[in-house]
């Protein structure tokens, strides 16, 4: 049963990155990384963001944590508008919002031992030092590591072990929300399944909420409760995992699923043609119309709204009723 209020409320979020003009062209340009994205995430659920590279998934995850400042829009976490907080207050609330990055090795300082890396957030957030050792050992046990790893450096661990350390560090402040930014894409396939199962176990043990960013639909299907499909800075479909996989409505979603082999499932949607347009000059109307095999004149002229087709299933497409 959902709470009445979402844990995380993202409202009309926009992020444009200015691009410096060349010597011959002084015209100011911007990269439209995010354009008017709204999304609610409720306590205890896993919401996945899926789309091709450059669609804005990672930018959205970092704007949620205010690691990068949105151009406009609101991010409200536990009833607090993060855009209204000063640096000190934002640091305090980040104890409840943590991120696991794509590359575990680059997420850890090569100069710090595993113990020192795990102590860093505890020191930053003024956790009493007498609690550190006990808390760190508990964290290592929860992620499948032991005390023998404490004095090692990142280069002495495997990629999977480094990611377990990164997860332990993210959990050290007992957060409510984790942003998982492609957390398994840099790992071997055999290790990916172990890490995904670990995320699933930790969610059940700690009541965590995940914003899961991925391009791997197989992993998403296994872990998530809801899926948001992103294309060129826009959310084009949002629904339960079962609904989106069994009854995809947006032509882009259908093409993504058709391109992903699934046991016993035959997809009839035509493959995607062409390449993603430049976010410097996104197409007018529906941003997908340049690649959509069903595009009509209205798709070129008018931008579709993300509207509800049925309870908890929303699609931005003129051609879907």
MIDRENKOL-49292 format. One record per residue (C-alpha): residue in three letters; chain; y, x, z. Coordinates in Angstrom, 3 decimals, padded with zeros to 6 digits. Last residue first. Layout:
BEGIN
<sese code="ala" unit="A" y="Y" x="X" z="Z"/>
...
//
This chain:
BEGIN
<sese code="unk" unit="A" y="006.064" x="-005.653" z="-027.189"/>
<sese code="unk" unit="A" y="006.058" x="-002.073" z="-028.453"/>
<sese code="unk" unit="A" y="008.000" x="-001.201" z="-031.615"/>
<sese code="unk" unit="A" y="011.354" x="-000.440" z="-029.996"/>
<sese code="unk" unit="A" y="009.830" x="002.209" z="-027.718"/>
<sese code="unk" unit="A" y="010.685" x="003.408" z="-024.218"/>
<sese code="unk" unit="A" y="007.653" x="002.331" z="-022.180"/>
<sese code="unk" unit="A" y="007.115" x="001.175" z="-018.580"/>
<sese code="unk" unit="A" y="003.851" x="000.321" z="-016.802"/>
<sese code="unk" unit="A" y="004.066" x="-000.523" z="-013.069"/>
<sese code="unk" unit="A" y="003.801" x="-004.300" z="-013.589"/>
<sese code="unk" unit="A" y="003.661" x="-005.085" z="-017.324"/>
<sese code="unk" unit="A" y="005.798" x="-004.081" z="-020.276"/>
<sese code="unk" unit="A" y="008.592" x="-002.662" z="-018.113"/>
<sese code="unk" unit="A" y="011.444" x="-001.063" z="-020.023"/>
<sese code="unk" unit="A" y="012.526" x="002.522" z="-020.677"/>
<sese code="unk" unit="A" y="015.390" x="001.799" z="-023.052"/>
<sese code="unk" unit="A" y="015.210" x="002.552" z="-026.766"/>
<sese code="unk" unit="A" y="018.003" x="004.548" z="-028.451"/>
<sese code="unk" unit="A" y="019.392" x="002.771" z="-031.499"/>
<sese code="unk" unit="A" y="020.036" x="003.921" z="-035.061"/>
<sese code="unk" unit="A" y="017.018" x="006.000" z="-036.024"/>
<sese code="unk" unit="A" y="014.460" x="003.805" z="-034.251"/>
<sese code="unk" unit="A" y="016.146" x="000.695" z="-035.647"/>
<sese code="unk" unit="A" y="015.467" x="001.988" z="-039.168"/>
<sese code="unk" unit="A" y="011.711" x="002.183" z="-038.602"/>
<sese code="unk" unit="A" y="009.401" x="004.879" z="-037.229"/>
<sese code="unk" unit="A" y="005.631" x="004.253" z="-037.282"/>
<sese code="unk" unit="A" y="004.464" x="007.784" z="-038.186"/>
<sese code="unk" unit="A" y="006.719" x="009.219" z="-035.438"/>
<sese code="unk" unit="A" y="007.821" x="012.805" z="-035.954"/>
<sese code="unk" unit="A" y="011.549" x="012.403" z="-036.657"/>
<sese code="unk" unit="A" y="011.545" x="009.153" z="-034.624"/>
<sese code="unk" unit="A" y="010.704" x="010.894" z="-031.343"/>
<sese code="unk" unit="A" y="014.288" x="011.156" z="-030.129"/>
<sese code="unk" unit="A" y="014.747" x="007.426" z="-030.447"/>
<sese code="unk" unit="A" y="018.300" x="006.820" z="-031.608"/>
<sese code="unk" unit="A" y="020.079" x="009.968" z="-032.745"/>
<sese code="unk" unit="A" y="018.126" x="013.208" z="-032.942"/>
<sese code="unk" unit="A" y="018.668" x="015.979" z="-030.371"/>
<sese code="unk" unit="A" y="021.112" x="018.716" z="-031.417"/>
<sese code="unk" unit="A" y="020.902" x="021.611" z="-028.956"/>
<sese code="unk" unit="A" y="017.536" x="020.248" z="-027.768"/>
<sese code="unk" unit="A" y="016.212" x="021.379" z="-031.172"/>
<sese code="unk" unit="A" y="013.717" x="019.016" z="-032.756"/>
<sese code="unk" unit="A" y="010.034" x="019.254" z="-031.739"/>
<sese code="unk" unit="A" y="007.933" x="020.309" z="-034.706"/>
<sese code="unk" unit="A" y="006.382" x="018.511" z="-037.655"/>
<sese code="unk" unit="A" y="003.491" x="016.076" z="-037.667"/>
<sese code="unk" unit="A" y="001.643" x="014.728" z="-034.644"/>
<sese code="unk" unit="A" y="-001.947" x="013.643" z="-035.257"/>
<sese code="unk" unit="A" y="-002.691" x="010.035" z="-036.218"/>
<sese code="unk" unit="A" y="-004.007" x="007.798" z="-033.426"/>
<sese code="unk" unit="A" y="-007.682" x="006.887" z="-033.726"/>
<sese code="unk" unit="A" y="-009.018" x="008.538" z="-030.564"/>
<sese code="unk" unit="A" y="-012.761" x="008.599" z="-029.944"/>
<sese code="unk" unit="A" y="-013.778" x="008.833" z="-026.304"/>
<sese code="unk" unit="A" y="-017.292" x="009.772" z="-025.167"/>
<sese code="unk" unit="A" y="-016.199" x="013.062" z="-023.627"/>
<sese code="unk" unit="A" y="-012.488" x="013.665" z="-024.081"/>
<sese code="unk" unit="A" y="-010.887" x="015.988" z="-026.621"/>
<sese code="unk" unit="A" y="-007.085" x="016.086" z="-026.225"/>
<sese code="unk" unit="A" y="-005.153" x="015.731" z="-029.506"/>
<sese code="unk" unit="A" y="-005.668" x="011.960" z="-029.554"/>
<sese code="unk" unit="A" y="-004.274" x="011.762" z="-026.033"/>
<sese code="unk" unit="A" y="-001.081" x="013.528" z="-027.088"/>
<sese code="unk" unit="A" y="-000.783" x="011.364" z="-030.211"/>
<sese code="unk" unit="A" y="-001.154" x="008.138" z="-028.220"/>
<sese code="unk" unit="A" y="001.467" x="009.304" z="-025.749"/>
<sese code="unk" unit="A" y="003.855" x="010.052" z="-028.631"/>
<sese code="unk" unit="A" y="003.194" x="006.654" z="-030.227"/>
<sese code="unk" unit="A" y="004.150" x="004.958" z="-026.915"/>
<sese code="unk" unit="A" y="001.682" x="002.352" z="-025.702"/>
<sese code="unk" unit="A" y="-001.265" x="004.151" z="-024.098"/>
<sese code="unk" unit="A" y="-003.929" x="001.679" z="-022.910"/>
<sese code="unk" unit="A" y="-006.892" x="003.502" z="-021.389"/>
<sese code="unk" unit="A" y="-005.204" x="006.800" z="-020.513"/>
<sese code="unk" unit="A" y="-001.848" x="005.255" z="-019.588"/>
<sese code="unk" unit="A" y="-003.411" x="002.407" z="-017.602"/>
<sese code="unk" unit="A" y="-005.841" x="004.605" z="-015.666"/>
<sese code="unk" unit="A" y="-003.165" x="007.137" z="-014.773"/>
<sese code="unk" unit="A" y="-000.771" x="004.428" z="-013.630"/>
<sese code="unk" unit="A" y="002.377" x="004.111" z="-015.683"/>
<sese code="unk" unit="A" y="005.405" x="005.812" z="-017.163"/>
<sese code="unk" unit="A" y="006.243" x="006.265" z="-020.838"/>
<sese code="unk" unit="A" y="009.156" x="007.801" z="-022.758"/>
<sese code="unk" unit="A" y="010.886" x="009.860" z="-020.040"/>
<sese code="unk" unit="A" y="013.537" x="011.808" z="-021.921"/>
<sese code="unk" unit="A" y="014.522" x="015.476" z="-022.107"/>
<sese code="unk" unit="A" y="012.866" x="016.148" z="-025.464"/>
<sese code="unk" unit="A" y="009.728" x="014.122" z="-024.770"/>
<sese code="unk" unit="A" y="008.328" x="013.317" z="-021.347"/>
<sese code="unk" unit="A" y="005.251" x="011.272" z="-020.416"/>
<sese code="unk" unit="A" y="005.198" x="010.168" z="-016.765"/>
<sese code="unk" unit="A" y="001.768" x="009.726" z="-015.225"/>
<sese code="unk" unit="A" y="000.702" x="007.914" z="-012.073"/>
<sese code="unk" unit="A" y="-002.107" x="008.435" z="-009.538"/>
<sese code="unk" unit="A" y="-002.753" x="012.061" z="-010.489"/>
<sese code="unk" unit="A" y="-005.595" x="014.524" z="-009.870"/>
<sese code="unk" unit="A" y="-008.416" x="014.038" z="-012.377"/>
<sese code="unk" unit="A" y="-006.401" x="012.603" z="-015.264"/>
<sese code="unk" unit="A" y="-003.779" x="015.314" z="-014.828"/>
<sese code="unk" unit="A" y="-006.383" x="018.070" z="-015.015"/>
<sese code="unk" unit="A" y="-007.742" x="016.700" z="-018.287"/>
<sese code="unk" unit="A" y="-004.236" x="016.061" z="-019.599"/>
<sese code="unk" unit="A" y="-003.305" x="019.730" z="-019.326"/>
<sese code="unk" unit="A" y="000.432" x="020.010" z="-020.085"/>
<sese code="unk" unit="A" y="001.348" x="020.041" z="-016.419"/>
<sese code="unk" unit="A" y="003.973" x="019.263" z="-013.800"/>
<sese code="unk" unit="A" y="002.614" x="017.620" z="-010.631"/>
<sese code="unk" unit="A" y="005.138" x="015.986" z="-008.314"/>
<sese code="unk" unit="A" y="002.890" x="015.810" z="-005.283"/>
<sese code="unk" unit="A" y="003.024" x="013.897" z="-001.987"/>
<sese code="unk" unit="A" y="001.102" x="015.253" z="000.978"/>
<sese code="unk" unit="A" y="-000.826" x="013.243" z="003.564"/>
<sese code="unk" unit="A" y="-001.971" x="016.445" z="005.274"/>
<sese code="unk" unit="A" y="-005.771" x="016.293" z="004.994"/>
<sese code="unk" unit="A" y="-005.948" x="014.048" z="001.914"/>
<sese code="unk" unit="A" y="-003.346" x="016.050" z="000.011"/>
<sese code="unk" unit="A" y="-004.964" x="019.299" z="001.076"/>
<sese code="unk" unit="A" y="-008.335" x="018.200" z="-000.326"/>
<sese code="unk" unit="A" y="-006.867" x="017.242" z="-003.711"/>
<sese code="unk" unit="A" y="-004.878" x="020.466" z="-003.944"/>
<sese code="unk" unit="A" y="-008.035" x="022.444" z="-003.138"/>
<sese code="unk" unit="A" y="-009.973" x="020.555" z="-005.808"/>
<sese code="unk" unit="A" y="-007.295" x="021.548" z="-008.321"/>
<sese code="unk" unit="A" y="-007.496" x="025.168" z="-007.127"/>
<sese code="unk" unit="A" y="-011.290" x="025.302" z="-007.486"/>
<sese code="unk" unit="A" y="-011.176" x="023.663" z="-010.929"/>
<sese code="unk" unit="A" y="-008.628" x="026.212" z="-012.145"/>
<sese code="unk" unit="A" y="-010.758" x="029.130" z="-010.958"/>
<sese code="unk" unit="A" y="-013.484" x="028.574" z="-013.553"/>
<sese code="unk" unit="A" y="-010.862" x="028.085" z="-016.270"/>
<sese code="unk" unit="A" y="-009.174" x="031.393" z="-015.465"/>
<sese code="unk" unit="A" y="-005.706" x="031.076" z="-013.972"/>
<sese code="unk" unit="A" y="-002.190" x="031.169" z="-015.470"/>
<sese code="unk" unit="A" y="-002.219" x="027.417" z="-016.237"/>
<sese code="unk" unit="A" y="-003.299" x="026.435" z="-012.713"/>
<sese code="unk" unit="A" y="-000.031" x="025.695" z="-010.887"/>
<sese code="unk" unit="A" y="001.823" x="024.289" z="-013.927"/>
<sese code="unk" unit="A" y="004.815" x="023.556" z="-011.664"/>
<sese code="unk" unit="A" y="003.480" x="021.838" z="-008.543"/>
<sese code="unk" unit="A" y="006.405" x="020.280" z="-006.673"/>
<sese code="unk" unit="A" y="005.177" x="019.647" z="-003.135"/>
<sese code="unk" unit="A" y="006.599" x="016.890" z="-000.949"/>
<sese code="unk" unit="A" y="006.032" x="016.201" z="002.774"/>
<sese code="unk" unit="A" y="006.378" x="019.787" z="003.923"/>
<sese code="unk" unit="A" y="004.589" x="021.400" z="006.898"/>
<sese code="unk" unit="A" y="006.683" x="024.591" z="007.000"/>
<sese code="unk" unit="A" y="003.710" x="026.847" z="006.178"/>
<sese code="unk" unit="A" y="002.440" x="024.603" z="003.377"/>
<sese code="unk" unit="A" y="004.330" x="026.427" z="000.596"/>
<sese code="unk" unit="A" y="003.179" x="029.767" z="002.011"/>
<sese code="unk" unit="A" y="-000.438" x="028.582" z="002.040"/>
<sese code="unk" unit="A" y="-000.074" x="027.444" z="-001.584"/>
<sese code="unk" unit="A" y="001.306" x="030.849" z="-002.576"/>
<sese code="unk" unit="A" y="-001.590" x="032.547" z="-000.757"/>
<sese code="unk" unit="A" y="-004.079" x="030.314" z="-002.592"/>
<sese code="unk" unit="A" y="-002.354" x="031.231" z="-005.855"/>
<sese code="unk" unit="A" y="-002.803" x="034.906" z="-005.041"/>
<sese code="unk" unit="A" y="-006.523" x="034.328" z="-004.381"/>
<sese code="unk" unit="A" y="-006.916" x="032.615" z="-007.755"/>
<sese code="unk" unit="A" y="-005.130" x="035.440" z="-009.555"/>
<sese code="unk" unit="A" y="-007.359" x="038.014" z="-007.867"/>
<sese code="unk" unit="A" y="-006.110" x="040.069" z="-004.944"/>
<sese code="unk" unit="A" y="-005.321" x="043.780" z="-004.542"/>
<sese code="unk" unit="A" y="-002.196" x="043.481" z="-006.726"/>
<sese code="unk" unit="A" y="-000.804" x="040.952" z="-004.230"/>
<sese code="unk" unit="A" y="-000.913" x="043.430" z="-001.308"/>
<sese code="unk" unit="A" y="-003.531" x="043.403" z="001.425"/>
<sese code="unk" unit="A" y="-002.936" x="043.415" z="005.174"/>
<sese code="unk" unit="A" y="-003.520" x="039.698" z="005.663"/>
<sese code="unk" unit="A" y="-006.574" x="039.334" z="003.407"/>
<sese code="unk" unit="A" y="-009.149" x="040.173" z="006.090"/>
<sese code="unk" unit="A" y="-007.795" x="037.287" z="008.189"/>
<sese code="unk" unit="A" y="-009.456" x="034.799" z="005.865"/>
<sese code="unk" unit="A" y="-008.954" x="032.768" z="002.701"/>
<sese code="unk" unit="A" y="-010.085" x="029.259" z="001.696"/>
<sese code="unk" unit="A" y="-006.735" x="027.469" z="001.538"/>
<sese code="unk" unit="A" y="-007.092" x="025.789" z="004.941"/>
<sese code="unk" unit="A" y="-008.394" x="028.989" z="006.547"/>
<sese code="unk" unit="A" y="-005.355" x="030.916" z="005.368"/>
<sese code="unk" unit="A" y="-003.045" x="028.250" z="006.788"/>
<sese code="unk" unit="A" y="-004.782" x="028.287" z="010.176"/>
<sese code="unk" unit="A" y="-004.508" x="032.082" z="010.311"/>
<sese code="unk" unit="A" y="-000.805" x="031.894" z="009.449"/>
<sese code="unk" unit="A" y="-000.090" x="029.282" z="012.136"/>
<sese code="unk" unit="A" y="-001.782" x="031.299" z="014.867"/>
<sese code="unk" unit="A" y="-000.002" x="034.520" z="013.899"/>
<sese code="unk" unit="A" y="003.422" x="032.903" z="013.568"/>
<sese code="unk" unit="A" y="003.621" x="030.814" z="016.738"/>
<sese code="unk" unit="A" y="004.950" x="033.597" z="018.998"/>
<sese code="unk" unit="A" y="007.704" x="034.164" z="016.435"/>
<sese code="unk" unit="A" y="009.343" x="030.778" z="017.076"/>
<sese code="unk" unit="A" y="010.022" x="029.113" z="013.666"/>
<sese code="unk" unit="A" y="013.600" x="029.946" z="012.686"/>
<sese code="unk" unit="A" y="013.531" x="028.522" z="009.134"/>
<sese code="unk" unit="A" y="013.977" x="031.888" z="007.433"/>
<sese code="unk" unit="A" y="011.518" x="033.570" z="009.803"/>
<sese code="unk" unit="A" y="008.773" x="031.051" z="009.112"/>
<sese code="unk" unit="A" y="009.543" x="031.234" z="005.389"/>
<sese code="unk" unit="A" y="009.050" x="035.043" z="005.412"/>
<sese code="unk" unit="A" y="005.985" x="035.228" z="007.663"/>
<sese code="unk" unit="A" y="003.628" x="034.244" z="004.839"/>
<sese code="unk" unit="A" y="004.932" x="037.015" z="002.600"/>
<sese code="unk" unit="A" y="004.678" x="039.531" z="005.460"/>
<sese code="unk" unit="A" y="001.043" x="038.582" z="006.085"/>
<sese code="unk" unit="A" y="000.201" x="038.876" z="002.398"/>
<sese code="unk" unit="A" y="001.681" x="042.356" z="002.371"/>
<sese code="unk" unit="A" y="005.112" x="042.803" z="000.870"/>
<sese code="unk" unit="A" y="006.182" x="045.251" z="-001.837"/>
<sese code="unk" unit="A" y="004.588" x="043.342" z="-004.735"/>
<sese code="unk" unit="A" y="006.716" x="040.303" z="-003.785"/>
<sese code="unk" unit="A" y="004.776" x="037.120" z="-004.457"/>
<sese code="unk" unit="A" y="005.688" x="034.460" z="-007.030"/>
<sese code="unk" unit="A" y="005.087" x="036.936" z="-009.875"/>
<sese code="unk" unit="A" y="001.385" x="037.026" z="-008.978"/>
<sese code="unk" unit="A" y="001.101" x="033.247" z="-008.612"/>
<sese code="unk" unit="A" y="002.424" x="032.445" z="-012.096"/>
<sese code="unk" unit="A" y="003.121" x="028.727" z="-012.513"/>
<sese code="unk" unit="A" y="005.163" x="028.086" z="-009.391"/>
<sese code="unk" unit="A" y="004.263" x="026.156" z="-006.243"/>
<sese code="unk" unit="A" y="007.325" x="024.351" z="-004.869"/>
<sese code="unk" unit="A" y="008.372" x="023.073" z="-001.445"/>
<sese code="unk" unit="A" y="010.235" x="020.068" z="-000.093"/>
<sese code="unk" unit="A" y="010.167" x="019.306" z="003.654"/>
<sese code="unk" unit="A" y="011.461" x="022.749" z="004.653"/>
<sese code="unk" unit="A" y="013.930" x="022.183" z="001.834"/>
<sese code="unk" unit="A" y="015.796" x="019.806" z="004.162"/>
<sese code="unk" unit="A" y="017.024" x="022.718" z="006.261"/>
<sese code="unk" unit="A" y="018.091" x="024.802" z="003.284"/>
<sese code="unk" unit="A" y="020.059" x="021.852" z="001.904"/>
<sese code="unk" unit="A" y="021.855" x="021.442" z="005.235"/>
<sese code="unk" unit="A" y="022.893" x="025.104" z="005.225"/>
<sese code="unk" unit="A" y="024.023" x="025.069" z="001.582"/>
<sese code="unk" unit="A" y="026.135" x="021.916" z="001.913"/>
<sese code="unk" unit="A" y="024.614" x="018.525" z="001.233"/>
<sese code="unk" unit="A" y="026.090" x="015.732" z="-000.921"/>
<sese code="unk" unit="A" y="023.946" x="016.424" z="-003.986"/>
<sese code="unk" unit="A" y="020.789" x="016.163" z="-001.895"/>
<sese code="unk" unit="A" y="021.377" x="012.448" z="-001.313"/>
<sese code="unk" unit="A" y="019.374" x="011.739" z="001.842"/>
<sese code="unk" unit="A" y="017.182" x="008.613" z="002.141"/>
<sese code="unk" unit="A" y="013.930" x="010.541" z="002.494"/>
<sese code="unk" unit="A" y="014.858" x="012.534" z="-000.614"/>
<sese code="unk" unit="A" y="017.580" x="011.212" z="-002.928"/>
<sese code="unk" unit="A" y="018.205" x="013.075" z="-006.184"/>
<sese code="unk" unit="A" y="021.216" x="011.636" z="-007.957"/>
<sese code="unk" unit="A" y="022.762" x="011.855" z="-011.407"/>
<sese code="unk" unit="A" y="024.960" x="014.450" z="-013.083"/>
<sese code="unk" unit="A" y="024.884" x="018.014" z="-014.369"/>
<sese code="unk" unit="A" y="021.997" x="018.745" z="-012.016"/>
<sese code="unk" unit="A" y="022.220" x="021.978" z="-009.956"/>
<sese code="unk" unit="A" y="019.287" x="024.361" z="-010.268"/>
<sese code="unk" unit="A" y="017.065" x="025.108" z="-007.295"/>
<sese code="unk" unit="A" y="018.255" x="021.646" z="-006.333"/>
<sese code="unk" unit="A" y="014.705" x="020.738" z="-005.280"/>
<sese code="unk" unit="A" y="014.596" x="017.795" z="-007.690"/>
<sese code="unk" unit="A" y="016.583" x="019.843" z="-010.216"/>
<sese code="unk" unit="A" y="013.771" x="022.400" z="-010.201"/>
<sese code="unk" unit="A" y="011.118" x="019.805" z="-010.971"/>
<sese code="unk" unit="A" y="013.271" x="018.187" z="-013.665"/>
<sese code="unk" unit="A" y="013.863" x="021.545" z="-015.350"/>
<sese code="unk" unit="A" y="010.122" x="022.201" z="-015.259"/>
<sese code="unk" unit="A" y="009.347" x="018.957" z="-017.092"/>
<sese code="unk" unit="A" y="012.242" x="019.146" z="-019.566"/>
<sese code="unk" unit="A" y="010.467" x="018.678" z="-022.924"/>
<sese code="unk" unit="A" y="010.576" x="022.407" z="-023.730"/>
<sese code="unk" unit="A" y="006.816" x="022.862" z="-023.890"/>
<sese code="unk" unit="A" y="005.055" x="019.645" z="-024.827"/>
<sese code="unk" unit="A" y="004.724" x="016.781" z="-022.389"/>
<sese code="unk" unit="A" y="003.262" x="015.648" z="-019.082"/>
<sese code="unk" unit="A" y="004.819" x="014.867" z="-015.702"/>
<sese code="unk" unit="A" y="002.303" x="013.912" z="-013.016"/>
<sese code="unk" unit="A" y="002.939" x="011.677" z="-010.014"/>
<sese code="unk" unit="A" y="000.588" x="012.197" z="-007.083"/>
<sese code="unk" unit="A" y="000.916" x="009.684" z="-004.263"/>
<sese code="unk" unit="A" y="001.129" x="010.061" z="-000.484"/>
<sese code="unk" unit="A" y="004.706" x="008.864" z="-000.024"/>
<sese code="unk" unit="A" y="006.208" x="007.166" z="-003.039"/>
<sese code="unk" unit="A" y="007.801" x="008.776" z="-006.079"/>
<sese code="unk" unit="A" y="010.607" x="006.977" z="-007.919"/>
<sese code="unk" unit="A" y="011.816" x="008.093" z="-011.354"/>
<sese code="unk" unit="A" y="015.004" x="008.018" z="-013.417"/>
<sese code="unk" unit="A" y="015.802" x="010.439" z="-016.250"/>
<sese code="unk" unit="A" y="019.174" x="010.112" z="-018.014"/>
<sese code="unk" unit="A" y="019.122" x="013.113" z="-020.353"/>
<sese code="unk" unit="A" y="017.373" x="016.304" z="-019.265"/>
<sese code="unk" unit="A" y="017.293" x="019.661" z="-021.074"/>
<sese code="unk" unit="A" y="020.077" x="018.756" z="-023.522"/>
<sese code="unk" unit="A" y="021.041" x="022.331" z="-024.406"/>
<sese code="unk" unit="A" y="024.808" x="022.489" z="-024.748"/>
<sese code="unk" unit="A" y="027.166" x="023.698" z="-027.446"/>
<sese code="unk" unit="A" y="030.776" x="024.858" z="-027.393"/>
<sese code="unk" unit="A" y="032.274" x="025.654" z="-030.797"/>
<sese code="unk" unit="A" y="033.591" x="029.190" z="-030.949"/>
<sese code="unk" unit="A" y="031.541" x="030.013" z="-034.023"/>
<sese code="unk" unit="A" y="031.953" x="033.392" z="-035.745"/>
<sese code="unk" unit="A" y="031.754" x="035.448" z="-032.549"/>
<sese code="unk" unit="A" y="028.855" x="033.294" z="-031.360"/>
<sese code="unk" unit="A" y="029.197" x="030.389" z="-028.948"/>
<sese code="unk" unit="A" y="027.898" x="030.530" z="-025.401"/>
<sese code="unk" unit="A" y="025.347" x="027.842" z="-024.657"/>
<sese code="unk" unit="A" y="025.983" x="025.384" z="-021.843"/>
<sese code="unk" unit="A" y="022.866" x="024.024" z="-020.108"/>
<sese code="unk" unit="A" y="022.810" x="020.251" z="-019.765"/>
<sese code="unk" unit="A" y="020.961" x="018.535" z="-016.920"/>
<sese code="unk" unit="A" y="021.086" x="014.776" z="-016.445"/>
<sese code="unk" unit="A" y="019.398" x="012.642" z="-013.781"/>
<sese code="unk" unit="A" y="019.925" x="008.902" z="-014.029"/>
<sese code="unk" unit="A" y="018.406" x="008.295" z="-010.558"/>
<sese code="unk" unit="A" y="015.586" x="010.266" z="-008.968"/>
<sese code="unk" unit="A" y="014.348" x="008.667" z="-005.744"/>
<sese code="unk" unit="A" y="011.867" x="010.634" z="-003.634"/>
<sese code="unk" unit="A" y="010.020" x="009.232" z="-000.602"/>
<sese code="unk" unit="A" y="010.332" x="005.798" z="-002.162"/>
<sese code="unk" unit="A" y="011.427" x="002.853" z="000.017"/>
<sese code="unk" unit="A" y="009.312" x="-000.247" z="000.517"/>
<sese code="unk" unit="A" y="006.296" x="001.870" z="001.398"/>
<sese code="unk" unit="A" y="003.387" x="001.473" z="-000.972"/>
<sese code="unk" unit="A" y="000.000" x="000.000" z="000.000"/>
//
